[in-house]
Amino acid sequence: MPARGASANVCPAMNDDERDLAPLLARAGILMFEYDRDGFLLHASGSCLGGTDPSIEVRAGLVTPSVVRLAAAGQIVLDEVRVADRMITVRHEPVRDASGETVKIVATAYDMRARHGSAPALLRMLPSAS
């Protein structure tokens, strides 16, 4: 996927609230990003691979031309992508304008291994019902 502009930990067009959320997303193994109908990256935040540049993670194969075509046509696409030894699940969801045209696609990617590995720890942190 091509990128429009450089990024460090988040894409530069993000606001302060989104920048504050980026480290929390990264610790949870979640990458959130959006791209236009042509597949150009607009924003990215967090990390599903443990990297420091979310735009590089997106370009590691999380978006393919076929996924862009389906999402731009208005379909929700759920994809699983193997990156090195990790299985990444990506949900691509079109955002439509008032006339029903897809104007951009928002996506959430997460590392299946990170989700399964952190679930017991999260459960131990929850207060008991008794």
Biotite code that builds the C-alpha atoms (Angstrom):
import biotite.structure as struc

atoms = struc.array([
    struc.Atom([0.000, 0.000, 0.000], chain_id="A", res_id=1, res_name="MET", atom_name="CA", element="C"),
    struc.Atom([1.414, 3.409, -0.873], chain_id="A", res_id=2, res_name="PRO", atom_name="CA", element="C"),
    struc.Atom([1.746, 6.022, 1.837], chain_id="A", res_id=3, res_name="ALA", atom_name="CA", element="C"),
    struc.Atom([1.040, 9.714, 1.568], chain_id="A", res_id=4, res_name="ARG", atom_name="CA", element="C"),
    struc.Atom([3.488, 11.282, 3.959], chain_id="A", res_id=5, res_name="GLY", atom_name="CA", element="C"),
    struc.Atom([5.947, 10.070, 6.544], chain_id="A", res_id=6, res_name="ALA", atom_name="CA", element="C"),
    struc.Atom([5.152, 8.845, 10.013], chain_id="A", res_id=7, res_name="SER", atom_name="CA", element="C"),
    struc.Atom([7.043, 8.020, 13.167], chain_id="A", res_id=8, res_name="ALA", atom_name="CA", element="C"),
    struc.Atom([4.790, 6.459, 15.783], chain_id="A", res_id=9, res_name="ASN", atom_name="CA", element="C"),
    struc.Atom([1.597, 7.674, 14.151], chain_id="A", res_id=10, res_name="VAL", atom_name="CA", element="C"),
    struc.Atom([0.758, 9.337, 10.865], chain_id="A", res_id=11, res_name="CYS", atom_name="CA", element="C"),
    struc.Atom([1.161, 13.126, 11.143], chain_id="A", res_id=12, res_name="PRO", atom_name="CA", element="C"),
    struc.Atom([-2.490, 13.972, 10.461], chain_id="A", res_id=13, res_name="ALA", atom_name="CA", element="C"),
    struc.Atom([-3.637, 12.446, 13.762], chain_id="A", res_id=14, res_name="MET", atom_name="CA", element="C"),
    struc.Atom([-4.866, 14.644, 16.578], chain_id="A", res_id=15, res_name="ASN", atom_name="CA", element="C"),
    struc.Atom([-3.618, 14.650, 20.200], chain_id="A", res_id=16, res_name="ASP", atom_name="CA", element="C"),
    struc.Atom([-6.283, 12.202, 21.407], chain_id="A", res_id=17, res_name="ASP", atom_name="CA", element="C"),
    struc.Atom([-5.299, 9.705, 18.719], chain_id="A", res_id=18, res_name="GLU", atom_name="CA", element="C"),
    struc.Atom([-1.616, 10.102, 19.621], chain_id="A", res_id=19, res_name="ARG", atom_name="CA", element="C"),
    struc.Atom([-2.431, 9.394, 23.271], chain_id="A", res_id=20, res_name="ASP", atom_name="CA", element="C"),
    struc.Atom([-4.258, 6.226, 22.249], chain_id="A", res_id=21, res_name="LEU", atom_name="CA", element="C"),
    struc.Atom([-1.381, 4.894, 20.100], chain_id="A", res_id=22, res_name="ALA", atom_name="CA", element="C"),
    struc.Atom([0.732, 3.414, 22.947], chain_id="A", res_id=23, res_name="PRO", atom_name="CA", element="C"),
    struc.Atom([-2.319, 1.685, 24.441], chain_id="A", res_id=24, res_name="LEU", atom_name="CA", element="C"),
    struc.Atom([-3.190, 0.147, 21.089], chain_id="A", res_id=25, res_name="LEU", atom_name="CA", element="C"),
    struc.Atom([0.408, -0.989, 20.585], chain_id="A", res_id=26, res_name="ALA", atom_name="CA", element="C"),
    struc.Atom([0.533, -2.670, 24.017], chain_id="A", res_id=27, res_name="ARG", atom_name="CA", element="C"),
    struc.Atom([-2.681, -4.504, 23.150], chain_id="A", res_id=28, res_name="ALA", atom_name="CA", element="C"),
    struc.Atom([-1.239, -5.651, 19.801], chain_id="A", res_id=29, res_name="GLY", atom_name="CA", element="C"),
    struc.Atom([-3.739, -3.594, 17.793], chain_id="A", res_id=30, res_name="ILE", atom_name="CA", element="C"),
    struc.Atom([-3.087, -1.461, 14.720], chain_id="A", res_id=31, res_name="LEU", atom_name="CA", element="C"),
    struc.Atom([-5.851, 0.875, 13.541], chain_id="A", res_id=32, res_name="MET", atom_name="CA", element="C"),
    struc.Atom([-5.583, 2.582, 10.185], chain_id="A", res_id=33, res_name="PHE", atom_name="CA", element="C"),
    struc.Atom([-7.592, 4.098, 7.366], chain_id="A", res_id=34, res_name="GLU", atom_name="CA", element="C"),
    struc.Atom([-6.971, 4.405, 3.668], chain_id="A", res_id=35, res_name="TYR", atom_name="CA", element="C"),
    struc.Atom([-8.728, 5.956, 0.700], chain_id="A", res_id=36, res_name="ASP", atom_name="CA", element="C"),
    struc.Atom([-10.546, 4.175, -2.143], chain_id="A", res_id=37, res_name="ARG", atom_name="CA", element="C"),
    struc.Atom([-7.283, 3.901, -4.060], chain_id="A", res_id=38, res_name="ASP", atom_name="CA", element="C"),
    struc.Atom([-5.445, 2.206, -1.186], chain_id="A", res_id=39, res_name="GLY", atom_name="CA", element="C"),
    struc.Atom([-3.429, 5.226, -0.060], chain_id="A", res_id=40, res_name="PHE", atom_name="CA", element="C"),
    struc.Atom([-2.800, 5.239, 3.680], chain_id="A", res_id=41, res_name="LEU", atom_name="CA", element="C"),
    struc.Atom([-4.415, 8.223, 5.442], chain_id="A", res_id=42, res_name="LEU", atom_name="CA", element="C"),
    struc.Atom([-3.802, 7.515, 9.163], chain_id="A", res_id=43, res_name="HIS", atom_name="CA", element="C"),
    struc.Atom([-2.333, 4.731, 11.270], chain_id="A", res_id=44, res_name="ALA", atom_name="CA", element="C"),
    struc.Atom([-1.942, 4.246, 14.999], chain_id="A", res_id=45, res_name="SER", atom_name="CA", element="C"),
    struc.Atom([-0.810, 1.468, 17.303], chain_id="A", res_id=46, res_name="GLY", atom_name="CA", element="C"),
    struc.Atom([1.047, -1.710, 16.390], chain_id="A", res_id=47, res_name="SER", atom_name="CA", element="C"),
    struc.Atom([0.119, -5.324, 15.769], chain_id="A", res_id=48, res_name="CYS", atom_name="CA", element="C"),
    struc.Atom([3.714, -6.424, 15.083], chain_id="A", res_id=49, res_name="LEU", atom_name="CA", element="C"),
    struc.Atom([5.581, -4.579, 17.835], chain_id="A", res_id=50, res_name="GLY", atom_name="CA", element="C"),
    struc.Atom([7.127, -2.014, 15.514], chain_id="A", res_id=51, res_name="GLY", atom_name="CA", element="C"),
    struc.Atom([7.561, 1.719, 15.934], chain_id="A", res_id=52, res_name="THR", atom_name="CA", element="C"),
    struc.Atom([6.159, 2.808, 12.560], chain_id="A", res_id=53, res_name="ASP", atom_name="CA", element="C"),
    struc.Atom([2.549, 1.796, 11.926], chain_id="A", res_id=54, res_name="PRO", atom_name="CA", element="C"),
    struc.Atom([2.717, 2.758, 8.255], chain_id="A", res_id=55, res_name="SER", atom_name="CA", element="C"),
    struc.Atom([5.475, 0.187, 7.700], chain_id="A", res_id=56, res_name="ILE", atom_name="CA", element="C"),
    struc.Atom([3.308, -2.459, 9.369], chain_id="A", res_id=57, res_name="GLU", atom_name="CA", element="C"),
    struc.Atom([0.438, -1.646, 7.019], chain_id="A", res_id=58, res_name="VAL", atom_name="CA", element="C"),
    struc.Atom([2.775, -2.020, 4.038], chain_id="A", res_id=59, res_name="ARG", atom_name="CA", element="C"),
    struc.Atom([4.028, -5.390, 5.354], chain_id="A", res_id=60, res_name="ALA", atom_name="CA", element="C"),
    struc.Atom([1.127, -7.015, 3.534], chain_id="A", res_id=61, res_name="GLY", atom_name="CA", element="C"),
    struc.Atom([-1.908, -6.111, 5.638], chain_id="A", res_id=62, res_name="LEU", atom_name="CA", element="C"),
    struc.Atom([-3.644, -4.563, 2.627], chain_id="A", res_id=63, res_name="VAL", atom_name="CA", element="C"),
    struc.Atom([-3.719, -6.096, -0.833], chain_id="A", res_id=64, res_name="THR", atom_name="CA", element="C"),
    struc.Atom([-5.148, -4.745, -4.088], chain_id="A", res_id=65, res_name="PRO", atom_name="CA", element="C"),
    struc.Atom([-7.976, -7.301, -3.968], chain_id="A", res_id=66, res_name="SER", atom_name="CA", element="C"),
    struc.Atom([-8.956, -6.210, -0.442], chain_id="A", res_id=67, res_name="VAL", atom_name="CA", element="C"),
    struc.Atom([-8.905, -2.545, -1.530], chain_id="A", res_id=68, res_name="VAL", atom_name="CA", element="C"),
    struc.Atom([-11.192, -3.342, -4.481], chain_id="A", res_id=69, res_name="ARG", atom_name="CA", element="C"),
    struc.Atom([-13.701, -5.235, -2.314], chain_id="A", res_id=70, res_name="LEU", atom_name="CA", element="C"),
    struc.Atom([-13.742, -2.637, 0.479], chain_id="A", res_id=71, res_name="ALA", atom_name="CA", element="C"),
    struc.Atom([-13.953, 0.284, -1.977], chain_id="A", res_id=72, res_name="ALA", atom_name="CA", element="C"),
    struc.Atom([-16.945, -1.479, -3.563], chain_id="A", res_id=73, res_name="ALA", atom_name="CA", element="C"),
    struc.Atom([-18.669, -1.358, -0.164], chain_id="A", res_id=74, res_name="GLY", atom_name="CA", element="C"),
    struc.Atom([-17.932, -4.790, 1.296], chain_id="A", res_id=75, res_name="GLN", atom_name="CA", element="C"),
    struc.Atom([-16.662, -5.485, 4.803], chain_id="A", res_id=76, res_name="ILE", atom_name="CA", element="C"),
    struc.Atom([-13.582, -7.662, 4.402], chain_id="A", res_id=77, res_name="VAL", atom_name="CA", element="C"),
    struc.Atom([-12.181, -9.914, 7.131], chain_id="A", res_id=78, res_name="LEU", atom_name="CA", element="C"),
    struc.Atom([-8.707, -11.122, 6.209], chain_id="A", res_id=79, res_name="ASP", atom_name="CA", element="C"),
    struc.Atom([-6.008, -13.202, 7.889], chain_id="A", res_id=80, res_name="GLU", atom_name="CA", element="C"),
    struc.Atom([-2.437, -12.425, 6.928], chain_id="A", res_id=81, res_name="VAL", atom_name="CA", element="C"),
    struc.Atom([0.694, -14.292, 7.950], chain_id="A", res_id=82, res_name="ARG", atom_name="CA", element="C"),
    struc.Atom([3.598, -11.942, 8.648], chain_id="A", res_id=83, res_name="VAL", atom_name="CA", element="C"),
    struc.Atom([6.730, -13.896, 9.605], chain_id="A", res_id=84, res_name="ALA", atom_name="CA", element="C"),
    struc.Atom([5.632, -16.185, 12.459], chain_id="A", res_id=85, res_name="ASP", atom_name="CA", element="C"),
    struc.Atom([2.479, -14.207, 13.281], chain_id="A", res_id=86, res_name="ARG", atom_name="CA", element="C"),
    struc.Atom([-1.113, -14.532, 12.152], chain_id="A", res_id=87, res_name="MET", atom_name="CA", element="C"),
    struc.Atom([-2.666, -11.077, 11.834], chain_id="A", res_id=88, res_name="ILE", atom_name="CA", element="C"),
    struc.Atom([-6.432, -10.654, 11.529], chain_id="A", res_id=89, res_name="THR", atom_name="CA", element="C"),
    struc.Atom([-7.541, -7.515, 9.693], chain_id="A", res_id=90, res_name="VAL", atom_name="CA", element="C"),
    struc.Atom([-11.075, -6.137, 9.416], chain_id="A", res_id=91, res_name="ARG", atom_name="CA", element="C"),
    struc.Atom([-11.574, -3.597, 6.604], chain_id="A", res_id=92, res_name="HIS", atom_name="CA", element="C"),
    struc.Atom([-14.815, -1.621, 6.766], chain_id="A", res_id=93, res_name="GLU", atom_name="CA", element="C"),
    struc.Atom([-15.970, 0.950, 4.218], chain_id="A", res_id=94, res_name="PRO", atom_name="CA", element="C"),
    struc.Atom([-17.105, 4.391, 5.374], chain_id="A", res_id=95, res_name="VAL", atom_name="CA", element="C"),
    struc.Atom([-19.858, 5.832, 3.188], chain_id="A", res_id=96, res_name="ARG", atom_name="CA", element="C"),
    struc.Atom([-20.981, 9.384, 2.566], chain_id="A", res_id=97, res_name="ASP", atom_name="CA", element="C"),
    struc.Atom([-24.611, 10.556, 2.570], chain_id="A", res_id=98, res_name="ALA", atom_name="CA", element="C"),
    struc.Atom([-25.133, 9.249, -0.984], chain_id="A", res_id=99, res_name="SER", atom_name="CA", element="C"),
    struc.Atom([-23.847, 5.779, -0.094], chain_id="A", res_id=100, res_name="GLY", atom_name="CA", element="C"),
    struc.Atom([-20.488, 6.096, -1.869], chain_id="A", res_id=101, res_name="GLU", atom_name="CA", element="C"),
    struc.Atom([-17.433, 4.653, -0.129], chain_id="A", res_id=102, res_name="THR", atom_name="CA", element="C"),
    struc.Atom([-15.161, 7.563, 0.805], chain_id="A", res_id=103, res_name="VAL", atom_name="CA", element="C"),
    struc.Atom([-12.538, 5.687, 2.835], chain_id="A", res_id=104, res_name="LYS", atom_name="CA", element="C"),
    struc.Atom([-11.893, 2.368, 4.511], chain_id="A", res_id=105, res_name="ILE", atom_name="CA", element="C"),
    struc.Atom([-11.104, 1.927, 8.200], chain_id="A", res_id=106, res_name="VAL", atom_name="CA", element="C"),
    struc.Atom([-9.226, -1.158, 9.293], chain_id="A", res_id=107, res_name="ALA", atom_name="CA", element="C"),
    struc.Atom([-8.273, -2.832, 12.539], chain_id="A", res_id=108, res_name="THR", atom_name="CA", element="C"),
    struc.Atom([-5.452, -5.366, 12.645], chain_id="A", res_id=109, res_name="ALA", atom_name="CA", element="C"),
    struc.Atom([-4.487, -7.479, 15.611], chain_id="A", res_id=110, res_name="TYR", atom_name="CA", element="C"),
    struc.Atom([-2.009, -10.208, 16.338], chain_id="A", res_id=111, res_name="ASP", atom_name="CA", element="C"),
    struc.Atom([-3.918, -13.384, 17.146], chain_id="A", res_id=112, res_name="MET", atom_name="CA", element="C"),
    struc.Atom([-1.040, -14.637, 19.301], chain_id="A", res_id=113, res_name="ARG", atom_name="CA", element="C"),
    struc.Atom([-1.001, -11.434, 21.376], chain_id="A", res_id=114, res_name="ALA", atom_name="CA", element="C"),
    struc.Atom([-4.762, -11.609, 21.955], chain_id="A", res_id=115, res_name="ARG", atom_name="CA", element="C"),
    struc.Atom([-4.675, -15.209, 23.116], chain_id="A", res_id=116, res_name="HIS", atom_name="CA", element="C"),
    struc.Atom([-1.581, -14.671, 25.235], chain_id="A", res_id=117, res_name="GLY", atom_name="CA", element="C"),
    struc.Atom([-2.973, -11.639, 27.064], chain_id="A", res_id=118, res_name="SER", atom_name="CA", element="C"),
    struc.Atom([-6.504, -12.880, 27.745], chain_id="A", res_id=119, res_name="ALA", atom_name="CA", element="C"),
    struc.Atom([-5.712, -14.774, 30.999], chain_id="A", res_id=120, res_name="PRO", atom_name="CA", element="C"),
    struc.Atom([-3.777, -11.787, 32.358], chain_id="A", res_id=121, res_name="ALA", atom_name="CA", element="C"),
    struc.Atom([-6.717, -9.499, 31.613], chain_id="A", res_id=122, res_name="LEU", atom_name="CA", element="C"),
    struc.Atom([-9.104, -11.892, 33.319], chain_id="A", res_id=123, res_name="LEU", atom_name="CA", element="C"),
    struc.Atom([-6.931, -11.965, 36.456], chain_id="A", res_id=124, res_name="ARG", atom_name="CA", element="C"),
    struc.Atom([-7.116, -8.155, 36.612], chain_id="A", res_id=125, res_name="MET", atom_name="CA", element="C"),
    struc.Atom([-10.928, -8.093, 36.649], chain_id="A", res_id=126, res_name="LEU", atom_name="CA", element="C"),
    struc.Atom([-12.618, -7.980, 40.056], chain_id="A", res_id=127, res_name="PRO", atom_name="CA", element="C"),
    struc.Atom([-14.600, -11.055, 40.980], chain_id="A", res_id=128, res_name="SER", atom_name="CA", element="C"),
    struc.Atom([-18.383, -10.955, 41.095], chain_id="A", res_id=129, res_name="ALA", atom_name="CA", element="C"),
    struc.Atom([-18.496, -12.147, 44.714], chain_id="A", res_id=130, res_name="SER", atom_name="CA", element="C"),
])
